[in-house]
Amino acid sequence: MSSKSDFICRVRYRNQLPPIPFPPKLLATQPLAARSVEYTTNSLIEQTPHLLTLDSSSSIPFDRLLVDYLDMMETNPDVARVGANVAEEDKLLMTPPRDEKEINKQGRQPNVTWLRRSEYIASVERKQKQTNTSEIRSKLSQKDVEAHTYRTQASQVAGVEATFKQHDMNTLRHPRTKKRAKKLTPILPDMTCWDTVYTIGQFPSDPTDNSRLNKRKYQQDTANSSKQPSELDGTDRGILRPISNPHDANDSYLIWFLPDDSCANVLKRQKSDVNQVLDQPLNFEAVRDYTYRNDNAPGHQNLLLAMDMDDEQRPVMRYNLVKSKLVAQKKRALAPAYRYMNDYEKPNVLTVTYQ
């Protein structure tokens, strides 16, 4: 064989046939109706009934005789069933297939060597697991199973009443550290604040402003050293107000308001003296904007516990359900090309009156 580069000149294919001596012409063909063969029937075909019938709803052909036979089998159970005169080699085909769930329950292993575990290594371990599970099942009686599953109303009532029984201090121990209990405090729902909605707020950093941060650096209050800095400057009394951008329906965020210096002193005195009445309006100033994400999944719900005294002056814990968690993030500033979207009125000061 030779490649293309072996040729000296290009290969040309020339047609050496002479031209056609006559011009082209059209041939007359029969029309389509004349090509079809006329269909004729006889009396025997017309008198023969059709065996298949079409269902008007699904247009599926079915055998009318088979439908009549099945109807007769359902209405007349005394009719001989199919299978009386079936050969022995064909009866194997009439056996119903086994259910896969029943095969798995029986623990039947597939007859494939590379899918099975080594019986020589794991046989002792597998037998030990089977004996352990059988011992656990034998130890749990029907009464214990009924008490743990709460299937009946009596077991449910008994389970609720068991939570109110007083535990023995001598036998009560921690399940992991095995330490003994020193004191038992009952936990009851707080019915006075049960309608109040609580939410855990998580901020990326300290939500105070720069002026309060500077005061915390240079101010040292020895008398109130045990208190948190947020309690001294009123940061724990901040207010979050939702707001939406009129230029963008998807732009909704929160504005964080903190009390001014005079109102922070009033709130600090009111916190130390609960009987003090706040009869004057308080001003809160806008500090920062936050975007937020509210997570109310059941797995993130918590309990808010507070120590209290009952009617007999005994210590008791009151709890409230915290149903959601609010995660706040600092709102990013808009690019210079989108600054016009911030051209709308925002609240800078809130006037709050406590009742």
C-alpha positions as CSV (number, residue, x, y, z in Angstrom):
1,M,0.0,0.0,0.0
2,S,1.1,3.5,-0.7
3,S,0.2,6.7,1.0
4,K,-1.0,9.9,-0.5
5,S,2.4,11.4,-0.7
6,D,3.7,8.7,-3.0
7,F,1.6,9.9,-6.0
8,I,3.4,12.3,-8.4
9,C,0.2,14.1,-9.5
10,R,-3.3,14.4,-8.2
11,V,-5.7,11.7,-9.0
12,R,-8.6,12.8,-11.1
13,Y,-11.7,10.8,-11.9
14,R,-13.1,11.7,-15.4
15,N,-16.4,10.6,-16.9
16,Q,-15.7,9.2,-20.4
17,L,-19.4,8.4,-21.3
18,P,-21.0,10.3,-24.1
19,P,-24.0,12.6,-23.4
20,I,-27.6,11.3,-23.7
21,P,-28.8,11.7,-27.3
22,F,-32.5,12.6,-26.3
23,P,-34.0,15.1,-23.9
24,P,-35.7,13.9,-20.6
25,K,-39.4,13.3,-20.6
26,L,-42.2,12.5,-18.0
27,L,-43.9,9.2,-17.9
28,A,-47.6,8.9,-17.2
29,T,-48.4,6.8,-14.1
30,Q,-51.7,5.5,-12.7
31,P,-53.4,7.6,-10.0
32,L,-53.4,6.3,-6.3
33,A,-57.1,5.3,-6.4
34,A,-56.5,3.1,-9.4
35,R,-53.7,1.2,-7.7
36,S,-55.8,-0.1,-4.8
37,V,-57.5,-3.5,-5.2
38,E,-61.3,-3.6,-4.5
39,Y,-62.1,-5.6,-1.4
40,T,-64.9,-8.1,-1.8
41,T,-66.4,-10.5,0.8
42,N,-68.6,-13.5,0.7
43,S,-71.5,-14.7,2.8
44,L,-69.3,-17.1,4.9
45,I,-67.0,-14.3,6.1
46,E,-70.0,-12.0,6.9
47,Q,-71.7,-14.7,9.0
48,T,-68.6,-15.5,11.0
49,P,-68.6,-13.6,14.4
50,H,-65.5,-11.8,15.6
51,L,-63.8,-13.4,18.6
52,L,-62.1,-10.2,20.0
53,T,-64.0,-7.3,21.5
54,L,-62.6,-3.8,22.2
55,D,-63.2,-2.2,25.6
56,S,-64.6,1.3,25.1
57,S,-62.7,2.7,28.1
58,S,-59.2,1.4,27.5
59,S,-59.4,0.1,23.9
60,I,-57.7,-3.2,24.9
61,P,-58.6,-6.3,23.0
62,F,-59.7,-9.3,25.2
63,D,-61.2,-12.7,24.6
64,R,-64.9,-12.8,25.3
65,L,-64.8,-16.5,26.0
66,L,-62.1,-16.1,28.7
67,V,-64.1,-13.4,30.4
68,D,-67.2,-15.6,30.5
69,Y,-65.1,-18.5,31.9
70,L,-63.7,-16.4,34.7
71,D,-67.1,-15.0,35.5
72,M,-68.4,-18.6,35.7
73,M,-65.5,-19.6,38.0
74,E,-66.3,-16.8,40.4
75,T,-70.0,-17.4,40.5
76,N,-69.9,-21.2,40.5
77,P,-67.2,-22.5,42.9
78,D,-68.3,-26.1,42.3
79,V,-66.9,-26.1,38.7
80,A,-63.7,-28.1,38.4
81,R,-60.6,-26.0,38.7
82,V,-57.8,-25.8,36.2
83,G,-55.0,-28.2,37.1
84,A,-56.9,-31.5,37.4
85,N,-55.6,-32.9,34.1
86,V,-52.2,-31.2,34.1
87,A,-49.1,-33.2,33.5
88,E,-46.6,-33.7,36.2
89,E,-43.8,-31.8,34.4
90,D,-46.2,-28.8,33.9
91,K,-47.3,-28.6,37.5
92,L,-43.9,-27.1,38.5
93,L,-44.8,-24.1,36.4
94,M,-48.0,-23.6,38.3
95,T,-46.4,-23.3,41.8
96,P,-46.6,-19.6,43.1
97,P,-43.3,-17.9,43.6
98,R,-42.0,-17.5,47.1
99,D,-42.0,-14.1,48.8
100,E,-38.7,-12.4,49.1
101,K,-39.5,-11.2,52.6
102,E,-40.1,-14.7,53.9
103,I,-36.8,-15.8,52.4
104,N,-35.0,-13.0,54.2
105,K,-36.7,-13.8,57.5
106,Q,-35.6,-17.4,57.3
107,G,-32.0,-16.2,57.0
108,R,-31.3,-18.2,53.9
109,Q,-27.8,-17.4,52.5
110,P,-27.3,-17.2,48.7
111,N,-25.5,-20.0,47.1
112,V,-22.7,-17.7,46.0
113,T,-19.2,-18.3,47.5
114,W,-17.8,-14.8,47.0
115,L,-20.9,-13.1,48.6
116,R,-20.8,-15.2,51.8
117,R,-18.7,-14.5,54.9
118,S,-16.1,-16.9,56.0
119,E,-17.8,-19.5,58.1
120,Y,-14.5,-20.7,59.6
121,I,-13.7,-17.3,61.1
122,A,-17.1,-15.8,62.0
123,S,-19.0,-18.8,63.1
124,V,-18.1,-18.5,66.8
125,E,-18.9,-14.8,66.8
126,R,-22.2,-15.3,65.0
127,K,-23.2,-18.0,67.5
128,Q,-22.3,-15.7,70.4
129,K,-24.5,-12.9,69.0
130,Q,-27.4,-15.2,68.6
131,T,-27.2,-16.5,72.1
132,N,-26.9,-12.9,73.5
133,T,-30.0,-11.8,71.6
134,S,-31.9,-14.9,72.8
135,E,-31.0,-14.1,76.4
136,I,-32.1,-10.5,76.1
137,R,-35.4,-11.6,74.6
138,S,-36.0,-14.1,77.4
139,K,-35.3,-11.6,80.1
140,L,-37.8,-9.1,78.7
141,S,-41.3,-10.3,79.6
142,Q,-44.5,-9.3,78.0
143,K,-45.2,-6.9,80.9
144,D,-41.8,-5.1,80.4
145,V,-42.4,-4.8,76.6
146,E,-45.8,-3.4,77.2
147,A,-44.5,-0.9,79.8
148,H,-41.8,0.4,77.5
149,T,-43.9,0.7,74.3
150,Y,-47.0,2.2,75.9
151,R,-49.4,0.5,73.5
152,T,-52.5,0.6,75.8
153,Q,-54.1,3.4,77.7
154,A,-53.3,1.8,81.0
155,S,-49.6,1.6,80.2
156,Q,-49.7,5.3,79.1
157,V,-51.3,6.4,82.4
158,A,-48.9,4.3,84.4
159,G,-45.9,5.8,82.5
160,V,-47.1,9.3,83.2
161,E,-47.7,8.6,86.9
162,A,-44.2,7.0,87.2
163,T,-42.6,10.4,86.3
164,F,-44.2,12.0,89.5
165,K,-42.8,9.3,91.9
166,Q,-40.1,10.5,94.3
167,H,-36.8,8.7,93.7
168,D,-34.7,7.2,96.4
169,M,-31.7,9.4,97.1
170,N,-29.6,6.4,98.3
171,T,-30.1,4.3,95.1
172,L,-30.2,7.2,92.6
173,R,-26.9,7.4,90.7
174,H,-25.6,8.9,87.5
175,P,-25.7,6.3,84.7
176,R,-22.1,7.1,83.4
177,T,-20.1,8.6,86.3
178,K,-22.0,6.6,89.0
179,K,-22.1,9.6,91.3
180,R,-24.8,9.9,94.0
181,A,-27.4,12.6,93.9
182,K,-27.4,15.2,96.7
183,K,-30.6,17.1,96.1
184,L,-33.8,16.6,94.0
185,T,-35.5,19.6,92.5
186,P,-38.9,19.2,90.7
187,I,-39.2,20.7,87.2
188,L,-42.7,22.1,86.5
189,P,-44.1,24.2,83.6
190,D,-44.1,28.0,84.1
191,M,-47.8,28.7,83.7
192,T,-47.5,32.5,84.2
193,C,-45.2,32.9,81.1
194,W,-46.5,29.9,79.1
195,D,-47.9,32.1,76.3
196,T,-44.7,34.0,75.9
197,V,-42.8,33.1,72.7
198,Y,-39.0,32.6,73.3
199,T,-36.3,32.5,70.6
200,I,-32.6,31.9,71.0
201,G,-30.6,34.7,69.2
202,Q,-27.1,34.0,67.9
203,F,-25.0,37.0,66.8
204,P,-21.7,36.7,64.9
205,S,-20.0,39.0,67.5
206,D,-20.8,41.3,70.4
207,P,-23.9,43.2,69.2
208,T,-23.0,46.5,71.0
209,D,-21.8,49.7,69.3
210,N,-18.3,51.2,69.3
211,S,-19.0,53.7,72.1
212,R,-20.0,51.0,74.5
213,L,-17.0,48.9,73.5
214,N,-14.6,51.8,74.2
215,K,-16.2,52.4,77.7
216,R,-15.8,48.7,78.6
217,K,-12.0,49.0,77.9
218,Y,-11.4,52.0,80.1
219,Q,-14.1,51.6,82.8
220,Q,-13.7,49.1,85.6
221,D,-16.5,48.8,88.1
222,T,-15.3,46.8,91.0
223,A,-18.7,46.8,92.8
224,N,-20.4,45.1,89.8
225,S,-17.5,42.9,88.7
226,S,-19.6,39.8,89.0
227,K,-22.1,41.1,86.4
228,Q,-21.8,40.8,82.7
229,P,-20.8,43.9,80.7
230,S,-24.0,43.7,78.7
231,E,-26.0,44.1,81.9
232,L,-24.1,47.3,82.8
233,D,-24.6,49.2,79.6
234,G,-28.0,48.0,78.6
235,T,-27.0,45.7,75.7
236,D,-29.1,42.9,77.0
237,R,-32.2,45.1,76.6
238,G,-31.8,45.5,72.8
239,I,-34.7,45.4,70.4
240,L,-34.8,43.8,66.9
241,R,-37.2,45.3,64.5
242,P,-37.9,43.7,61.1
243,I,-37.9,45.9,58.0
244,S,-38.2,45.2,54.2
245,N,-36.8,47.1,51.3
246,P,-39.5,48.7,49.1
247,H,-37.3,48.4,46.0
248,D,-36.7,44.7,46.5
249,A,-39.3,42.3,47.9
250,N,-36.7,39.6,48.8
251,D,-34.6,42.0,50.8
252,S,-35.9,41.7,54.4
253,Y,-33.6,42.2,57.4
254,L,-33.5,43.3,61.1
255,I,-32.4,46.5,62.7
256,W,-30.7,46.3,66.1
257,F,-31.7,49.1,68.5
258,L,-29.9,49.8,71.8
259,P,-31.0,52.3,74.6
260,D,-29.2,55.6,74.9
261,D,-27.1,56.4,77.9
262,S,-29.9,57.9,80.0
263,C,-32.3,55.0,79.2
264,A,-29.6,52.4,79.9
265,N,-29.2,53.8,83.4
266,V,-32.9,53.7,84.0
267,L,-33.1,50.1,82.8
268,K,-30.1,49.2,85.0
269,R,-31.8,50.6,88.1
270,Q,-35.1,48.8,87.2
271,K,-33.3,45.5,86.9
272,S,-31.8,45.8,90.4
273,D,-35.1,47.1,91.8
274,V,-38.0,45.1,90.4
275,N,-40.7,47.2,92.1
276,Q,-39.6,50.3,90.2
277,V,-42.2,51.4,87.6
278,L,-41.1,52.6,84.2
279,D,-43.6,55.4,83.6
280,Q,-41.5,57.5,81.1
281,P,-40.9,56.6,77.4
282,L,-37.4,55.3,76.6
283,N,-35.5,56.0,73.4
284,F,-33.6,53.3,71.5
285,E,-31.1,54.1,68.8
286,A,-30.4,52.1,65.7
287,V,-26.9,50.4,65.8
288,R,-26.6,47.8,63.1
289,D,-28.4,45.9,60.4
290,Y,-28.6,42.1,60.4
291,T,-29.7,39.5,58.0
292,Y,-31.3,36.5,59.7
293,R,-32.2,32.9,59.4
294,N,-34.9,31.4,61.6
295,D,-34.5,27.7,62.4
296,N,-37.5,26.1,64.0
297,A,-36.7,22.5,63.5
298,P,-37.8,20.1,66.3
299,G,-34.2,19.1,67.0
300,H,-33.2,22.6,67.8
301,Q,-35.8,23.3,70.5
302,N,-34.6,23.9,74.0
303,L,-36.0,24.5,77.5
304,L,-35.5,27.8,79.4
305,L,-35.2,26.9,83.2
306,A,-35.6,29.4,86.0
307,M,-35.3,28.8,89.8
308,D,-38.4,29.7,91.8
309,M,-40.3,28.9,95.0
310,D,-43.6,27.1,95.3
311,D,-46.4,27.9,97.7
312,E,-44.7,26.1,100.5
313,Q,-41.4,28.0,99.9
314,R,-39.6,25.0,98.5
315,P,-37.2,25.3,95.6
316,V,-38.7,24.4,92.2
317,M,-37.6,24.8,88.6
318,R,-39.9,26.4,86.1
319,Y,-39.4,25.7,82.4
320,N,-40.6,27.3,79.2
321,L,-40.2,26.0,75.7
322,V,-37.8,27.8,73.3
323,K,-39.3,26.8,69.9
324,S,-36.8,28.4,67.5
325,K,-33.3,29.7,66.9
326,L,-32.5,33.0,65.1
327,V,-29.1,33.2,63.5
328,A,-28.1,36.8,62.7
329,Q,-25.4,37.9,60.3
330,K,-24.1,41.4,59.5
331,K,-25.7,42.8,56.4
332,R,-23.2,43.5,53.7
333,A,-23.0,47.0,52.2
334,L,-24.3,47.5,48.7
335,A,-22.0,48.1,45.7
336,P,-21.8,51.8,44.5
337,A,-23.9,50.8,41.4
338,Y,-26.7,49.7,43.7
339,R,-26.7,52.5,46.3
340,Y,-29.9,53.9,44.9
341,M,-31.7,50.8,46.4
342,N,-31.0,52.2,49.9
343,D,-32.9,55.4,49.2
344,Y,-35.9,54.9,51.4
345,E,-36.9,55.9,55.0
346,K,-35.5,53.8,57.8
347,P,-36.3,54.2,61.5
348,N,-33.3,55.5,63.5
349,V,-35.0,56.0,66.9
350,L,-37.6,53.9,68.6
351,T,-39.7,55.3,71.5
352,V,-40.8,52.5,73.9
353,T,-43.2,52.8,76.7
354,Y,-43.4,49.9,79.3
355,Q,-46.7,49.0,80.8
